[in-house]
Amino acid sequence: MPPRSARPVAPLDDDDYPAYTMGRAAEMLGATPAFLRALGEHRLITPLRSEGGHRRYSRYQLRIAARARELVDQGVPIEAACRIVILEDQLEEAQRINERLRTQSAESQPKSSA
């Protein structure tokens, strides 16, 4: 999954902005609202709620849900699909942190002349 935006310019440029209703999110994923509710029950995504109590999803959450949908379409049970996506996301974050630390370490090392 692509990295989340670091500095959004406007709410719609923010990957975490809850811009999509459940119906629109389900339509975009080619899924049902029940599928999105199931992802919430398995704690893969937690949509924000509007003042009226309606679920609202961000682009980041839709990317996560799309990955889960791919796995479910391949026959993976939804519980396992959610766990796989969570682990993939954690691994990706750990790799980003490791790369940042490697870069910082390399920049702080004194240059040796050969």
C-alpha positions in Angstrom: 0.0 0.0 0.0 1.3 3.4 -0.8 2.4 5.5 2.2 -0.1 7.9 3.8 0.2 11.5 3.0 2.6 13.5 5.2 1.2 17.0 4.8 -2.2 17.3 3.3 -3.1 20.5 1.5 -6.8 20.2 2.1 -9.2 17.7 3.7 -9.8 15.9 0.4 -6.0 15.5 -0.1 -5.7 13.9 3.3 -5.7 10.0 3.2 -7.3 10.0 6.6 -10.1 12.4 5.9 -13.5 10.5 6.3 -14.9 11.5 2.9 -16.9 8.5 1.9 -20.3 7.2 3.1 -20.8 3.5 3.6 -22.8 3.2 0.5 -20.2 5.0 -1.7 -17.4 3.1 -0.1 -19.1 -0.2 -0.7 -19.8 0.8 -4.3 -16.2 1.8 -4.9 -15.0 -1.6 -3.5 -17.6 -3.6 -5.3 -18.7 -4.9 -1.9 -21.7 -4.7 0.3 -22.2 -2.5 3.4 -22.3 -5.8 5.3 -18.7 -6.5 4.2 -17.6 -3.1 5.5 -19.4 -3.7 8.8 -17.7 -7.1 9.1 -14.3 -5.4 8.6 -15.2 -3.2 11.5 -16.2 -6.1 13.7 -12.9 -7.7 13.0 -11.2 -4.4 13.9 -9.5 -4.0 10.5 -10.9 -0.5 10.0 -12.9 1.7 12.3 -14.8 4.3 10.4 -15.5 7.7 11.8 -19.1 8.6 12.5 -20.9 11.7 11.2 -22.9 13.9 13.6 -25.9 11.8 12.5 -24.1 8.5 13.4 -23.4 7.4 9.8 -20.1 5.6 9.1 -17.6 7.6 7.0 -14.5 6.1 5.4 -11.1 7.5 4.4 -9.1 6.7 1.3 -6.6 4.9 3.5 -9.4 2.7 5.0 -10.7 2.0 1.5 -7.2 0.8 0.4 -7.1 -1.5 3.5 -10.6 -2.7 2.8 -9.8 -3.3 -0.9 -6.8 -5.5 0.1 -9.1 -7.5 2.4 -11.6 -7.9 -0.4 -8.9 -9.3 -2.7 -8.0 -11.9 -0.1 -11.7 -12.8 0.6 -12.3 -13.1 -3.2 -9.4 -15.6 -3.3 -11.2 -17.8 -0.7 -9.4 -16.6 2.5 -11.9 -16.4 5.4 -12.6 -12.8 6.4 -11.1 -13.3 9.9 -7.8 -14.5 8.4 -7.9 -11.8 5.6 -8.2 -9.1 8.3 -5.3 -10.5 10.2 -3.1 -10.8 7.1 -3.9 -7.2 6.1 -3.0 -6.0 9.7 0.3 -7.8 9.6 1.1 -6.5 6.1 0.4 -3.0 7.3 2.6 -3.5 10.4 5.4 -4.9 8.3 5.2 -2.0 5.8 5.4 0.5 8.7 8.3 -1.3 10.3 10.2 -1.3 7.0 9.6 2.5 6.6 10.9 3.1 10.1 14.0 0.9 9.5 14.7 2.7 6.2 14.4 6.1 7.9 16.7 5.0 10.7 19.3 3.6 8.2 19.2 6.9 6.3 19.7 8.9 9.5 22.5 6.6 10.7 24.3 6.9 7.3 24.0 10.7 7.4 25.4 10.9 10.9 28.4 8.6 10.1 31.7 10.6 9.5 32.9 10.3 6.0 36.2 8.3 5.8 38.8 9.2 3.2 40.4 6.3 1.4 
